[in-house]
Amino acid sequence: MPYRTNEDLPPSVRRHLPGHAQSIFREAFNNAFAQHFNDAAREERAFRIAWGAVKRSYERLGHQWVPRRAYR
């Protein structure tokens, strides 16, 4: 199911990601969910794509997700 706002995201996503990363997750999830409308596993696929989008801009350091450094 698509998410209208970051507050609609699953608690596990809201708890772990900063606000900007939540927005990246939500937008990627919604786009993937819409594009894979004929796929029986579309929600699972959308979650994978959304986490991949977050990981392109953020990295996990310890228990926190922080923006990736530009020089990497």
Backbone hydrogen bonds in HBPLUS format (Angstrom, degrees):
<---DONOR---> <-ACCEPTOR-->    atom                        ^
c    i                          cat <-CA-CA->   ^        H-A-AA   ^      H-
h    n   atom  resd res      DA  || num        DHA   H-A  angle D-A-AA Bond
n    s   type  num  typ     dist DA aas  dist angle  dist       angle   num
A0008-ASP N   A0005-THR O   3.05 MM   3  5.39 151.2  2.14 106.3 114.9     1
A0009-LEU N   A0006-ASN O   3.12 MM   3  5.36 158.5  2.17 107.3 114.0     2
A0013-VAL N   A0010-PRO O   2.98 MM   3  5.49 131.6  2.22 113.9 125.8     3
A0014-ARG N   A0010-PRO O   3.11 MM   4  6.46 165.5  2.13 157.3 161.4     4
A0015-ARG N   A0011-PRO O   2.82 MM   4  5.87 159.4  1.87 154.4 159.4     5
A0017-LEU N   A0013-VAL O   3.03 MM   4  5.92 160.5  2.07 158.4 162.0     6
A0022-GLN N   A0018-PRO O   2.93 MM   4  6.22 146.9  2.04 153.1 163.7     7
A0023-SER N   A0019-GLY O   3.04 MM   4  6.39 150.6  2.13 148.6 156.0     8
A0024-ILE N   A0020-HIS O   3.06 MM   4  6.41 154.4  2.12 146.3 153.1     9
A0025-PHE N   A0021-ALA O   2.93 MM   4  6.13 164.1  1.95 148.3 152.5    10
A0026-ARG N   A0022-GLN O   2.83 MM   4  6.06 167.2  1.85 153.3 156.5    11
A0027-GLU N   A0023-SER O   2.97 MM   4  6.09 171.4  1.98 152.5 154.7    12
A0028-ALA N   A0024-ILE O   2.99 MM   4  6.09 166.3  2.01 153.1 157.4    13
A0029-PHE N   A0025-PHE O   2.82 MM   4  5.92 162.2  1.85 153.9 159.6    14
A0030-ASN N   A0026-ARG O   2.91 MM   4  6.05 171.6  1.92 153.2 155.7    15
A0031-ASN N   A0027-GLU O   3.04 MM   4  6.16 162.3  2.07 146.6 151.5    16
A0032-ALA N   A0028-ALA O   2.95 MM   4  6.07 167.5  1.97 151.7 155.5    17
A0033-PHE N   A0029-PHE O   2.78 MM   4  5.89 160.5  1.82 156.7 162.9    18
A0034-ALA N   A0030-ASN O   3.06 MM   4  6.19 154.9  2.12 143.2 149.2    19
A0035-GLN N   A0031-ASN O   2.97 MM   4  6.19 154.7  2.04 148.0 155.3    20
A0036-HIS N   A0032-ALA O   3.05 MM   4  6.11 143.7  2.19 148.7 155.9    21
A0039-ASP N   A0036-HIS O   3.08 MM   3  5.36 163.8  2.10 115.4 120.4    22
A0042-ARG N   A0039-ASP O   3.19 MM   3  5.04 139.0  2.37 118.6 112.9    23
A0045-ARG N   A0041-ALA O   2.96 MM   4  6.18 164.7  1.99 158.4 163.4    24
A0046-ALA N   A0042-ARG O   2.82 MM   4  5.90 155.2  1.88 143.5 150.6    25
A0047-PHE N   A0043-GLU O   2.96 MM   4  6.22 152.3  2.04 147.7 154.5    26
A0048-ARG N   A0044-GLU O   3.08 MM   4  6.39 159.4  2.13 149.3 154.4    27
A0049-ILE N   A0045-ARG O   2.97 MM   4  6.22 162.3  2.00 153.2 157.9    28
A0050-ALA N   A0046-ALA O   2.89 MM   4  6.01 158.1  1.94 146.1 152.5    29
A0051-TRP N   A0047-PHE O   2.96 MM   4  6.18 163.7  1.98 153.2 156.6    30
A0052-GLY N   A0048-ARG O   2.99 MM   4  6.16 152.6  2.07 143.4 151.5    31
A0053-ALA N   A0049-ILE O   2.95 MM   4  6.25 148.9  2.04 147.1 155.3    32
A0054-VAL N   A0050-ALA O   3.06 MM   4  6.39 155.9  2.11 148.3 154.5    33
A0055-LYS N   A0051-TRP O   2.95 MM   4  6.17 159.3  1.99 149.2 154.8    34
A0056-ARG N   A0052-GLY O   3.17 MM   4  6.43 125.2  2.49 137.6 150.1    35
A0056-ARG N   A0053-ALA O   3.28 MM   3  5.33 143.5  2.42  96.7 106.8    36
A0057-SER N   A0054-VAL O   3.03 MM   3  5.53 142.2  2.18 110.9 120.9    37
A0058-TYR N   A0054-VAL O   2.76 MM   4  5.74 145.1  1.88 156.8 168.5    38
A0068-ARG N   A0057-SER O   2.86 MM  11  5.57 166.3  1.88 136.9 135.9    39
A0059-GLU N   A0066-VAL O   2.80 MM   7  5.52 159.2  1.84 160.3 165.8    40
A0066-VAL N   A0059-GLU O   2.81 MM   7  5.52 165.5  1.83 164.3 163.4    41
A0061-LEU N   A0064-GLN O   2.74 MM   3  5.36 157.6  1.78 163.3 169.7    42
A0064-GLN N   A0061-LEU O   3.09 MM   3  5.36 166.8  2.11 127.2 127.8    43
A0072-ARG N   A0069-ARG O   3.40 MM   3  5.92 166.6  2.42 115.0 116.9    44
